[in-house]
Amino acid sequence: MSERSLETLLEGLAGRWAITRAFEGEGALAVGVASLRPDGAETLAYRETSQLTLSDGRVLQAYRNYRYRFVDERIEIHFDDGPDKGRLFVRLAFAQGRSKQAEAFDIHHCGDDAYRVLFRLNLPSSFETEIVVSGPRKNYRALSRYSRM
């Protein structure tokens, strides 16, 4: 990916997004808002707040922070809260998919659990993430759809 393509990707991701996230295998649904804001050269600060409805009907408030860093023609996504703050989550190299969407895939290991992460970009209007989690402690699929606000 060229430097210009990374700049275009940075501009395309920046902004406010409505999120709907279904947790298949868990029976939960999150609805919320994410913002990606420039934070220094070639970095976006990701902040997400959502309302998570669990399968038993309980409703929780959830949040998550990440840092999207554009490094060596890739996006590195690092945790930006909690005990893993600063730790690399995934490293994504986007390629044109079968359609006009750009796609990237990586695997994150957390102990014996594996997070298989797929990003599909349809910028500037939308993108989605599919995270399949498997291991001895976790087994679910989280499909997140982002729509520009």
N, CA, C and O of each residue as an XYZ file, in Angstrom:
596
protein
N       0.850     -1.164      0.000
C       0.000      0.000      0.000
C       0.899      1.231      0.000
O       1.857      1.289      0.770
N       0.615      2.195     -0.830
C       1.450      3.381     -0.945
C       1.184      4.348      0.206
O       0.201      4.223      0.937
N       2.091      5.315      0.342
C       1.927      6.327      1.383
C       0.612      7.080      1.171
O      -0.092      7.388      2.133
N       0.283      7.374     -0.091
C      -0.977      8.065     -0.400
C      -2.171      7.204      0.000
O      -3.162      7.723      0.516
N      -2.087      5.895     -0.231
C      -3.190      5.002      0.142
C      -3.388      4.983      1.648
O      -4.521      4.958      2.128
N      -2.285      4.993      2.399
C      -2.397      5.029      3.859
C      -3.032      6.329      4.323
O      -3.853      6.336      5.241
N      -2.648      7.435      3.681
C      -3.237      8.722      4.034
C      -4.740      8.715      3.739
O      -5.532      9.222      4.535
N      -5.129      8.146      2.610
C      -6.540      8.039      2.252
C      -7.279      7.151      3.245
O      -8.408      7.459      3.628
N      -6.660      6.062      3.664
C      -7.263      5.162      4.651
C      -7.429      5.868      5.988
O      -8.471      5.735      6.629
N      -6.435      6.602      6.411
C      -6.495      7.371      7.651
C      -7.674      8.348      7.605
O      -8.460      8.420      8.550
N      -7.794      9.093      6.511
C      -8.893     10.050      6.349
C     -10.239      9.331      6.296
O     -11.227      9.827      6.838
N     -10.284      8.155      5.642
C     -11.532      7.411      5.498
C     -12.045      6.837      6.803
O     -13.257      6.722      6.990
N     -11.151      6.474      7.709
C     -11.559      5.907      9.000
C     -11.910      6.974     10.027
O     -12.710      6.725     10.929
N     -11.323      8.154      9.901
C     -11.562      9.214     10.880
C     -13.031      9.629     10.859
O     -13.652      9.725      9.800
N     -13.574      9.874     12.059
C     -14.945     10.349     12.166
C     -15.732      9.584     13.210
O     -15.167      8.846     14.016
N     -17.059      9.771     13.185
C     -17.963      9.104     14.131
C     -18.737      8.016     13.400
O     -19.163      8.185     12.257
N     -18.906      6.889     14.098
C     -19.528      5.711     13.507
C     -20.583      5.138     14.448
O     -20.355      5.028     15.653
N     -21.739      4.775     13.891
C     -22.741      4.010     14.640
C     -22.342      2.540     14.536
O     -21.956      2.074     13.464
N     -22.434      1.807     15.652
C     -22.005      0.403     15.682
C     -23.170     -0.491     16.100
O     -23.947     -0.162     16.997
N     -23.263     -1.624     15.424
C     -24.115     -2.723     15.867
C     -23.229     -3.960     15.888
O     -22.624     -4.309     14.875
N     -23.147     -4.631     17.051
C     -22.268     -5.800     17.194
C     -23.073     -6.971     17.758
O     -23.624     -6.892     18.855
N     -23.128     -8.050     16.992
C     -23.813     -9.275     17.426
C     -22.772    -10.279     17.877
O     -21.781    -10.509     17.184
N     -22.992    -10.878     19.038
C     -22.104    -11.912     19.581
C     -22.792    -13.262     19.393
O     -23.574    -13.700     20.237
N     -22.486    -13.909     18.274
C     -23.069    -15.221     17.997
C     -22.405    -16.251     18.900
O     -21.189    -16.225     19.093
N     -23.193    -17.143     19.443
C     -22.680    -18.116     20.395
C     -22.793    -17.631     21.819
O     -22.671    -18.418     22.757
N     -23.027    -16.337     21.993
C     -23.211    -15.743     23.317
C     -24.616    -15.187     23.466
O     -25.101    -15.013     24.584
N     -25.276    -14.906     22.339
C     -26.627    -14.357     22.378
C     -26.693    -12.932     22.876
O     -27.711    -12.527     23.438
N     -25.637    -12.158     22.685
C     -25.588    -10.780     23.163
C     -25.554     -9.823     21.969
O     -25.172    -10.198     20.861
N     -25.963     -8.576     22.227
C     -25.976     -7.547     21.191
C     -25.522     -6.229     21.803
O     -25.994     -5.833     22.869
N     -24.604     -5.555     21.123
C     -24.136     -4.234     21.551
C     -24.512     -3.214     20.482
O     -24.383     -3.469     19.285
N     -24.979     -2.057     20.938
C     -25.304     -0.950     20.048
C     -24.653      0.288     20.640
O     -24.797      0.570     21.830
N     -23.926      1.033     19.790
C     -23.237      2.194     20.329
C     -22.643      3.081     19.273
O     -23.069      3.088     18.118
N     -21.630      3.842     19.702
C     -20.962      4.827     18.860
C     -19.459      4.695     19.060
O     -18.975      4.473     20.170
N     -18.733      4.840     17.949
C     -17.262      4.874     18.011
C     -16.784      6.143     17.328
O     -17.389      6.610     16.362
N     -15.705      6.689     17.834
C     -15.064      7.816     17.158
C     -13.603      7.465     16.934
O     -12.945      6.871     17.788
N     -13.121      7.847     15.772
C     -11.703      7.713     15.437
C     -11.211      9.120     15.141
O     -11.614      9.746     14.160
N     -10.332      9.603     16.010
C      -9.856     10.981     15.896
C      -8.350     11.014     15.724
O      -7.629     10.245     16.359
N      -7.868     11.916     14.854
C      -6.420     12.063     14.702
C      -5.779     12.370     16.050
O      -6.290     13.174     16.829
N      -4.644     11.712     16.311
C      -3.916     11.910     17.556
C      -2.429     11.785     17.255
O      -1.803     10.769     17.557
N      -1.881     12.823     16.663
C      -0.484     12.788     16.257
C      -0.371     12.305     14.819
O      -1.369     12.000     14.165
N       0.852     12.244     14.350
C       1.114     11.842     12.971
C       0.760     10.376     12.765
O       1.237      9.505     13.492
N      -0.072     10.112     11.775
C      -0.428      8.756     11.352
C      -0.973      7.890     12.483
O      -0.712      6.688     12.537
N      -1.741      8.517     13.395
C      -2.359      7.787     14.502
C      -3.794      8.258     14.686
O      -4.083      9.452     14.617
N      -4.689      7.302     14.920
C      -6.071      7.605     15.267
C      -6.353      7.035     16.652
O      -5.963      5.909     16.960
N      -7.028      7.816     17.476
C      -7.495      7.343     18.780
C      -8.920      6.840     18.599
O      -9.792      7.583     18.149
N      -9.156      5.574     18.952
C     -10.467      4.944     18.831
C     -11.109      4.907     20.201
O     -10.513      4.417     21.160
N     -12.333      5.427     20.296
C     -13.097      5.407     21.551
C     -14.488      4.891     21.231
O     -15.179      5.451     20.380
N     -14.899      3.837     21.903
C     -16.205      3.221     21.678
C     -16.976      3.180     22.983
O     -16.434      2.819     24.028
N     -18.247      3.556     22.915
C     -19.174      3.379     24.032
C     -20.401      2.662     23.480
O     -20.860      2.955     22.376
N     -20.921      1.728     24.255
C     -22.076      0.976     23.771
C     -22.921      0.478     24.936
O     -22.506      0.485     26.095
N     -24.116      0.051     24.578
C     -25.016     -0.602     25.516
C     -25.053     -2.061     25.097
O     -25.430     -2.378     23.969
N     -24.666     -2.945     25.997
C     -24.573     -4.378     25.734
C     -25.746     -5.084     26.403
O     -25.911     -5.019     27.621
N     -26.555     -5.756     25.594
C     -27.676     -6.531     26.117
C     -27.288     -8.000     26.086
O     -27.053     -8.563     25.016
N     -27.221     -8.621     27.259
C     -26.828    -10.023     27.375
C     -28.009    -10.944     27.083
O     -29.158    -10.504     27.038
N     -27.712    -12.220     26.886
C     -28.757    -13.192     26.547
C     -29.821    -13.325     27.632
O     -30.957    -13.695     27.338
N     -29.468    -13.027     28.881
C     -30.448    -13.126     29.975
C     -31.237    -11.828     30.177
O     -32.031    -11.715     31.112
N     -31.011    -10.849     29.291
C     -31.740     -9.592     29.355
C     -31.058     -8.482     30.124
O     -31.492     -7.332     30.057
N     -29.999     -8.797     30.852
C     -29.272     -7.741     31.567
C     -28.668     -6.769     30.556
O     -28.261     -7.162     29.463
N     -28.618     -5.492     30.940
C     -28.064     -4.442     30.082
C     -26.878     -3.811     30.803
O     -26.988     -3.394     31.956
N     -25.753     -3.748     30.116
C     -24.524     -3.192     30.674
C     -24.013     -2.069     29.777
O     -24.259     -2.058     28.571
N     -23.303     -1.132     30.380
C     -22.610     -0.111     29.611
C     -21.195     -0.620     29.345
O     -20.535     -1.134     30.248
N     -20.738     -0.475     28.113
C     -19.414     -0.970     27.746
C     -18.628      0.136     27.047
O     -19.209      1.050     26.461
N     -17.325      0.043     27.114
C     -16.470      0.974     26.391
C     -15.184      0.264     26.014
O     -14.825     -0.759     26.598
N     -14.500      0.820     25.034
C     -13.206      0.269     24.607
C     -12.416      1.372     23.935
O     -12.978      2.209     23.229
N     -11.107      1.373     24.156
C     -10.204      2.328     23.522
C      -9.078      1.567     22.826
O      -8.528      0.603     23.358
N      -8.756      2.028     21.628
C      -7.637      1.479     20.863
C      -6.856      2.636     20.261
O      -7.329      3.772     20.227
N      -5.669      2.336     19.794
C      -4.874      3.269     18.998
C      -4.604      2.594     17.671
O      -4.086      1.478     17.625
N      -4.955      3.268     16.597
C      -4.686      2.800     15.240
C      -3.434      3.544     14.782
O      -3.464      4.761     14.594
N      -2.341      2.815     14.605
C      -1.079      3.421     14.167
C      -0.745      2.918     12.777
O      -0.793      1.717     12.513
N      -0.409      3.836     11.894
C      -0.056      3.499     10.524
C       1.464      3.359     10.450
O       2.194      4.349     10.507
N       1.931      2.105     10.320
C       3.348      1.790     10.380
C       3.701      0.856      9.225
O       3.056     -0.177      9.042
N       4.712      1.210      8.454
C       5.212      0.329      7.387
C       4.095     -0.239      6.519
O       4.016     -1.450      6.310
N       3.234      0.641      6.016
C       2.153      0.265      5.106
C       1.117     -0.668      5.735
O       0.428     -1.401      5.026
N       1.011     -0.639      7.037
C       0.025     -1.439      7.769
C      -0.612     -0.593      8.849
O      -0.106      0.466      9.221
N      -1.734     -1.086      9.343
C      -2.341     -0.487     10.529
C      -2.072     -1.424     11.688
O      -2.424     -2.603     11.641
N      -1.451     -0.899     12.725
C      -1.279     -1.646     13.970
C      -2.319     -1.125     14.944
O      -2.393      0.077     15.200
N      -3.125     -2.031     15.489
C      -4.132     -1.641     16.465
C      -3.654     -2.109     17.832
O      -3.436     -3.299     18.058
N      -3.495     -1.149     18.738
C      -3.016     -1.422     20.092
C      -4.139     -1.147     21.083
O      -4.938     -0.231     20.890
N      -4.193     -1.949     22.147
C      -5.126     -1.674     23.239
C      -4.740     -0.340     23.860
O      -3.557     -0.021     23.978
N      -5.741      0.437     24.256
C      -5.461      1.733     24.861
C      -6.242      1.922     26.161
O      -6.557      3.046     26.552
N      -6.549      0.806     26.824
C      -7.173      0.858     28.143
C      -6.950     -0.484     28.838
O      -6.490     -1.444     28.220
N      -7.276     -0.539     30.105
C      -7.186     -1.787     30.851
C      -5.769     -2.294     31.041
O      -4.803     -1.576     30.783
N      -5.649     -3.539     31.494
C      -4.329     -4.096     31.802
C      -3.454     -4.335     30.572
O      -2.238     -4.479     30.699
N      -4.063     -4.378     29.378
C      -3.292     -4.608     28.155
C      -2.905     -3.317     27.442
O      -2.430     -3.367     26.308
N      -3.096     -2.159     28.080
C      -2.816     -0.870     27.447
C      -1.413     -0.870     26.845
O      -0.434     -1.204     27.512
N      -1.337     -0.486     25.561
C      -0.075     -0.432     24.846
C       0.275     -1.715     24.108
O       1.148     -1.710     23.241
N      -0.391     -2.810     24.440
C      -0.111     -4.109     23.812
C      -0.740     -4.182     22.420
O      -1.844     -3.683     22.204
N      -0.035     -4.802     21.485
C      -0.527     -4.970     20.127
C      -1.702     -5.937     20.103
O      -1.624     -7.030     20.664
N      -2.786     -5.537     19.456
C      -3.933     -6.425     19.233
C      -3.761     -7.119     17.887
O      -3.637     -8.343     17.834
N      -3.752     -6.351     16.797
C      -3.556     -6.930     15.466
C      -2.758     -5.981     14.598
O      -2.679     -4.781     14.863
N      -2.166     -6.545     13.554
C      -1.419     -5.800     12.539
C      -2.082     -6.140     11.200
O      -2.130     -7.305     10.805
N      -2.593     -5.118     10.505
C      -3.402     -5.333      9.310
C      -2.765     -4.728      8.065
O      -2.405     -3.551      8.046
N      -2.634     -5.537      7.040
C      -2.167     -5.092      5.719
C      -3.343     -5.255      4.764
O      -3.727     -6.380      4.441
N      -3.915     -4.151      4.315
C      -5.127     -4.205      3.508
C      -4.821     -4.497      2.046
O      -3.885     -3.953      1.460
N      -5.640     -5.371      1.479
C      -5.571     -5.710      0.058
C      -6.980     -5.612     -0.496
O      -7.961     -5.774      0.230
N      -7.066     -5.346     -1.792
C      -8.382     -5.282     -2.435
C      -8.995     -6.672     -2.438
O      -8.359     -7.635     -2.868
N     -10.223     -6.779     -1.962
C     -10.924     -8.058     -1.932
C     -11.577     -8.362     -3.270
O     -11.330     -7.676     -4.262
N     -12.406     -9.387     -3.292
C     -13.110     -9.785     -4.515
C     -14.025     -8.668     -5.004
O     -14.213     -8.496     -6.208
N     -14.585     -7.919     -4.079
C     -15.406     -6.771     -4.452
C     -14.520     -5.534     -4.359
O     -13.294     -5.637     -4.380
N     -15.136     -4.388     -4.259
C     -14.363     -3.149     -4.122
C     -13.910     -2.921     -2.693
O     -13.217     -1.943     -2.413
N     -14.289     -3.805     -1.789
C     -13.890     -3.673     -0.400
C     -12.405     -3.992     -0.241
O     -11.867     -4.852     -0.938
N     -11.756     -3.292      0.679
C     -10.403     -3.639      1.086
C     -10.524     -4.535      2.314
O     -11.356     -4.286      3.187
N      -9.698     -5.575      2.382
C      -9.770     -6.530      3.482
C      -8.390     -6.757      4.094
O      -7.362     -6.634      3.428
N      -8.401     -7.092      5.381
C      -7.170     -7.452      6.081
C      -7.513     -8.442      7.187
O      -8.603     -8.403      7.757
N      -6.562     -9.331      7.480
C      -6.772    -10.410      8.451
C      -5.532    -10.549      9.320
O      -4.407    -10.383      8.849
N      -5.752    -10.854     10.597
C      -4.653    -11.191     11.503
C      -5.219    -12.030     12.645
O      -6.433    -12.100     12.836
N      -4.327    -12.660     13.395
C      -4.710    -13.477     14.541
C      -4.027    -12.911     15.786
O      -2.829    -12.629     15.785
N      -4.818    -12.753     16.842
C      -4.302    -12.306     18.136
C      -4.452    -13.468     19.119
O      -5.520    -14.071     19.222
N      -3.378    -13.773     19.835
C      -3.429    -14.838     20.841
C      -3.480    -14.207     22.233
O      -2.700    -13.315     22.565
N      -4.414    -14.697     23.024
C      -4.558    -14.262     24.412
C      -4.587    -15.533     25.248
O      -5.627    -16.177     25.375
N      -3.444    -15.887     25.813
C      -3.336    -17.174     26.496
C      -3.563    -18.278     25.479
O      -2.945    -18.276     24.414
N      -4.442    -19.218     25.793
C      -4.750    -20.313     24.875
C      -5.893    -19.990     23.916
O      -6.243    -20.816     23.074
N      -6.475    -18.804     24.034
C      -7.562    -18.393     23.145
C      -6.991    -17.656     21.938
O      -6.004    -16.930     22.055
N      -7.618    -17.847     20.780
C      -7.194    -17.176     19.545
C      -8.335    -16.308     19.034
O      -9.491    -16.730     19.006
N      -7.989    -15.089     18.630
C      -8.929    -14.137     18.045
C      -8.558    -13.984     16.575
O      -7.523    -13.401     16.253
N      -9.391    -14.499     15.690
C      -9.174    -14.367     14.248
C      -9.946    -13.142     13.784
O     -11.177    -13.125     13.805
N      -9.206    -12.112     13.363
C      -9.776    -10.791     13.117
C      -9.756    -10.470     11.629
O      -8.702    -10.496     10.994
N     -10.929    -10.167     11.075
C     -11.064     -9.772      9.679
C     -11.712     -8.401      9.624
O     -12.794     -8.199     10.176
N     -11.051     -7.454      8.955
C     -11.609     -6.127      8.703
C     -12.007     -6.058      7.240
O     -11.244     -6.463      6.363
N     -13.209     -5.541      6.973
C     -13.673     -5.280      5.604
C     -14.050     -3.802      5.537
O     -14.940     -3.346      6.255
N     -13.366     -3.059      4.668
C     -13.603     -1.622      4.552
C     -14.399     -1.315      3.298
O     -14.069     -1.778      2.206
N     -15.446     -0.533      3.465
C     -16.224     -0.017      2.350
C     -16.323      1.497      2.560
O     -17.410      2.070      2.644
N     -15.149      2.117      2.640
C     -15.067      3.540      2.970
C     -15.467      4.376      1.766
O     -15.221      3.980      0.626
N     -16.072      5.508      2.002
C     -16.142      6.234      3.267
C     -17.398      5.949      4.090
O     -17.538      6.495      5.184
N     -18.315      5.113      3.601
C     -19.613      4.991      4.253
C     -19.698      3.936      5.349
O     -20.476      4.099      6.289
N     -18.916      2.851      5.255
C     -19.074      1.780      6.240
C     -17.840      0.891      6.298
O     -16.974      0.929      5.424
N     -17.790      0.091      7.357
C     -16.820     -1.004      7.453
C     -17.352     -2.001      8.458
O     -18.293     -1.712      9.197
N     -16.749     -3.171      8.483
C     -17.157     -4.178      9.454
C     -15.957     -4.974      9.916
O     -14.943     -5.085      9.226
N     -16.107     -5.527     11.112
C     -15.103     -6.434     11.643
C     -15.790     -7.739     12.012
O     -16.916     -7.757     12.507
N     -15.088     -8.815     11.759
C     -15.556    -10.134     12.162
C     -14.450    -10.744     13.001
O     -13.327    -10.919     12.527
N     -14.766    -11.067     14.244
C     -13.779    -11.639     15.153
C     -14.312    -12.983     15.626
O     -15.345    -13.061     16.292
N     -13.590    -14.036     15.271
C     -13.959    -15.386     15.696
C     -12.994    -15.773     16.812
O     -11.782    -15.845     16.609
N     -13.551    -16.018     17.984
C     -12.752    -16.322     19.168
C     -12.941    -17.796     19.509
O     -14.066    -18.278     19.644
N     -11.815    -18.504     19.647
C     -11.904    -19.922     19.998
C     -10.780    -20.273     20.962
O      -9.689    -19.705     20.919
N     -11.082    -21.215     21.819
C     -10.097    -21.666     22.798
C     -10.789    -22.316     23.973
O     -12.002    -22.525     23.950
N     -10.030    -22.634     24.989
C     -10.618    -23.322     26.141
C     -11.548    -22.439     26.979
O     -12.430    -22.953     27.667
N     -11.360    -21.113     26.929
C     -12.187    -20.218     27.759
C     -13.278    -19.505     26.980
O     -14.271    -19.068     27.561
N     -13.098    -19.381     25.651
C     -14.036    -18.586     24.863
C     -14.342    -19.276     23.547
O     -13.497    -19.959     22.970
N     -15.584    -19.081     23.081
C     -15.993    -19.645     21.799
C     -17.195    -18.848     21.286
O     -18.338    -19.140     21.639
N     -16.926    -17.840     20.448
C     -18.002    -17.024     19.888
C     -17.511    -16.298     18.641
O     -16.321    -16.295     18.326
N     -18.463    -15.685     17.943
C     -18.165    -14.854     16.771
C     -18.806    -13.500     17.015
O     -19.997    -13.417     17.317
N     -18.021    -12.440     16.885
C     -18.522    -11.077     17.036
C     -18.477    -10.388     15.679
O     -17.404    -10.204     15.105
N     -19.639    -10.010     15.171
C     -19.720     -9.305     13.897
C     -20.150     -7.875     14.191
O     -21.244     -7.632     14.700
N     -19.270     -6.935     13.863
C     -19.520     -5.509     14.120
C     -19.701     -4.786     12.806
O     -18.880     -4.912     11.897
N     -20.781     -4.027     12.708
C     -21.044     -3.217     11.518
C     -20.999     -1.745     11.921
O     -21.666     -1.318     12.862
N     -20.193     -0.983     11.181
C     -20.002      0.433     11.429
C     -20.603      1.228     10.269
O     -20.317      0.947      9.105
N     -21.425      2.208     10.588
C     -22.009      3.105      9.598
C     -21.654      4.535      9.961
O     -21.778      4.941     11.116
N     -21.214      5.291      8.974
C     -20.809      6.672      9.243
C     -22.006      7.481      9.721
O     -23.106      7.376      9.178
N     -21.768      8.294     10.751
C     -22.823      9.164     11.304
C     -22.737     10.538     10.641
O     -23.529     11.426     10.956
